[in-house]
Amino acid sequence: MKKIYILLLFATLTFQCAVSQNAKTTVYGNLGVENVNISIVNTPYGTSTDAKGHYELPLFDRSEAVNLYYSCIGYQDTVVSFTPRQLQRDSINISFRMRKMSYDLQEVGVSASKDFYRSGSNRNIADIAFLGGKIYLLENKPKTSSMVVLDAEGVEQARKDFDQLFEKFHIDAFDDLILVGQDSCLQVYLDEKQGILPVSTFSRDDYRNKLLKIVCEYNGAYIVRTIVHDRGLYWLKFNHGKSQDFLYMKKDGSMEKPQYLCSFIDTLGYRACQSQWMKIQNEYHQAMAENFTLESFYDENGNSEGESITSMSIKKAERGSPGIDLINEGTWDGNLVRLAETPTLLGMIQWYCSMLAKKEFQIVPLKVNGMLQFVGLDNREIVEIGPDFKIAKRQPLKITSGEQCFKNEFLTDKATGKTYGLFVEDGMNHIGLYDPEAGAVGMGQKASKKIYPRVFKVHGGYAYSVFFDSGSNRGVISRMKIE
């Protein structure tokens, strides 16, 4: 451990001369409305307008295009896009007047008739899952969740309210349905009378260390992964979440320990994350040397898993006296929030967590003609495993069209057995059928009715998109037939 910290400090000193606090673009402006949310699309990184409609949002990466999403209840959503060339400026003024929603009754009636499902008032749809011919929805209020069961046509069959908040569904390798919360998880099932019954409650640690490691079953064995990145957004992860190892373990108990299958690493993603992490360390060491402490608000709810940083407050664990360098002292636990000692550090950590290290390395296991394929989406590599658990073939993943729009994500329709690649063009989701024998996928049909759905999944030959209707303050699901 001591050796690791010495290496990190050495690397930090190496980067010290190269880091500039001004390597950012600040987007600012006036929208004329209070509490407008401005965020980078599909990330939690953002800010909101003050009482006079003013806002300011620093962007710390000028090399990638950025889409900013402006939303407010009662107003139409707006998306503003920036190219890398535009982001070379130190500041960009984006000011406009938010347009109020139109509540013409005839227009709303026609729109509603096209929706597959609409939630109750003041509820958002956090997740959607498919199991046993049923559709399961997770509807959330600020502090509570409800689970809703629909039939294949969107008709509600069952509902159960919970006195705690859950974040998402998880269907494990044994087809068990699990509600995942910030601190605990709940396994549920649907009885013969269509009632939703809780089965067992267990900790988030058990979920992370046991269930998430089992990937699938193949040829009489469990396929497991060795690394699970589930400690929360604002924690430093092993290799920044950009690597993964796979093993196998026979179900009959004939093996004393799991055996190695294959490994993946996203080299480019790792390097980008490592570069930003070095800059964070450098800035932190300088702040501690200057004995500077950021005045901040504390949110002491005792939660150590899902820390979040907003423009108005910083939740942070107990730390030493101001000026104590936790990294050099060897007392830092990996919680990045504890390093947010200056406004610059706050922005750099937000950018690292929300943009670079938010999504772990994407590897999809697929069963194809008696073989097991691991598709590494970030490094574009396919590893094929034979029935003897040996590597039978390696080949590149080919993106035949729409490569700039490919989101490094596969969606598998378990009802049809087909797998699709996800592409996003001008905010609109498209899908393309994956050919496992050729190892190729290309951009195909448009699969969502509106831009940037909050949740997007495929099942039974349909593409399901989840949105939030800020005008009616309800969650909405739309469905499109996959041609």
QUIURCOR-V898834 format. One record per run of one state. SS is the DSSP state (2 for helix, 1 for strand, 0 for the rest). FROM is the first residue (numbers start at 1). TO is the last residue. If there is no record, write none. Layout:
BEGIN
ss=SS from=FROM to=TO
ss=SS from=FROM to=TO
END
This chain:
BEGIN
ss=0 from=1 to=1
ss=2 from=2 to=18
ss=0 from=19 to=24
ss=1 from=25 to=30
ss=0 from=31 to=36
ss=1 from=37 to=40
ss=0 from=41 to=45
ss=1 from=46 to=48
ss=0 from=49 to=53
ss=1 from=54 to=59
ss=0 from=60 to=65
ss=1 from=66 to=71
ss=0 from=72 to=74
ss=1 from=75 to=75
ss=0 from=76 to=77
ss=1 from=78 to=82
ss=0 from=83 to=85
ss=2 from=86 to=88
ss=0 from=89 to=90
ss=1 from=91 to=93
ss=0 from=94 to=99
ss=1 from=100 to=100
ss=0 from=101 to=104
ss=2 from=105 to=113
ss=0 from=114 to=116
ss=1 from=117 to=118
ss=0 from=119 to=122
ss=1 from=123 to=131
ss=0 from=132 to=133
ss=1 from=134 to=140
ss=0 from=141 to=144
ss=1 from=145 to=150
ss=0 from=151 to=155
ss=1 from=156 to=162
ss=0 from=163 to=165
ss=1 from=166 to=171
ss=0 from=172 to=176
ss=1 from=177 to=181
ss=0 from=182 to=183
ss=1 from=184 to=190
ss=0 from=191 to=195
ss=1 from=196 to=203
ss=2 from=204 to=209
ss=0 from=210 to=210
ss=2 from=211 to=213
ss=1 from=214 to=218
ss=0 from=219 to=220
ss=1 from=221 to=225
ss=0 from=226 to=234
ss=1 from=235 to=235
ss=0 from=236 to=237
ss=2 from=238 to=241
ss=0 from=242 to=242
ss=1 from=243 to=250
ss=0 from=251 to=258
ss=1 from=259 to=265
ss=0 from=266 to=266
ss=2 from=267 to=289
ss=0 from=290 to=308
ss=1 from=309 to=309
ss=0 from=310 to=313
ss=1 from=314 to=314
ss=0 from=315 to=325
ss=2 from=326 to=329
ss=0 from=330 to=334
ss=1 from=335 to=335
ss=2 from=336 to=339
ss=0 from=340 to=342
ss=2 from=343 to=356
ss=0 from=357 to=362
ss=1 from=363 to=368
ss=0 from=369 to=370
ss=1 from=371 to=376
ss=0 from=377 to=380
ss=1 from=381 to=385
ss=0 from=386 to=390
ss=1 from=391 to=396
ss=0 from=397 to=397
ss=1 from=398 to=401
ss=0 from=402 to=402
ss=2 from=403 to=405
ss=1 from=406 to=413
ss=0 from=414 to=417
ss=1 from=418 to=425
ss=0 from=426 to=427
ss=1 from=428 to=433
ss=0 from=434 to=434
ss=1 from=435 to=435
ss=0 from=436 to=439
ss=1 from=440 to=442
ss=0 from=443 to=445
ss=1 from=446 to=446
ss=0 from=447 to=454
ss=1 from=455 to=459
ss=0 from=460 to=461
ss=1 from=462 to=469
ss=0 from=470 to=473
ss=1 from=474 to=481
ss=0 from=482 to=483
END
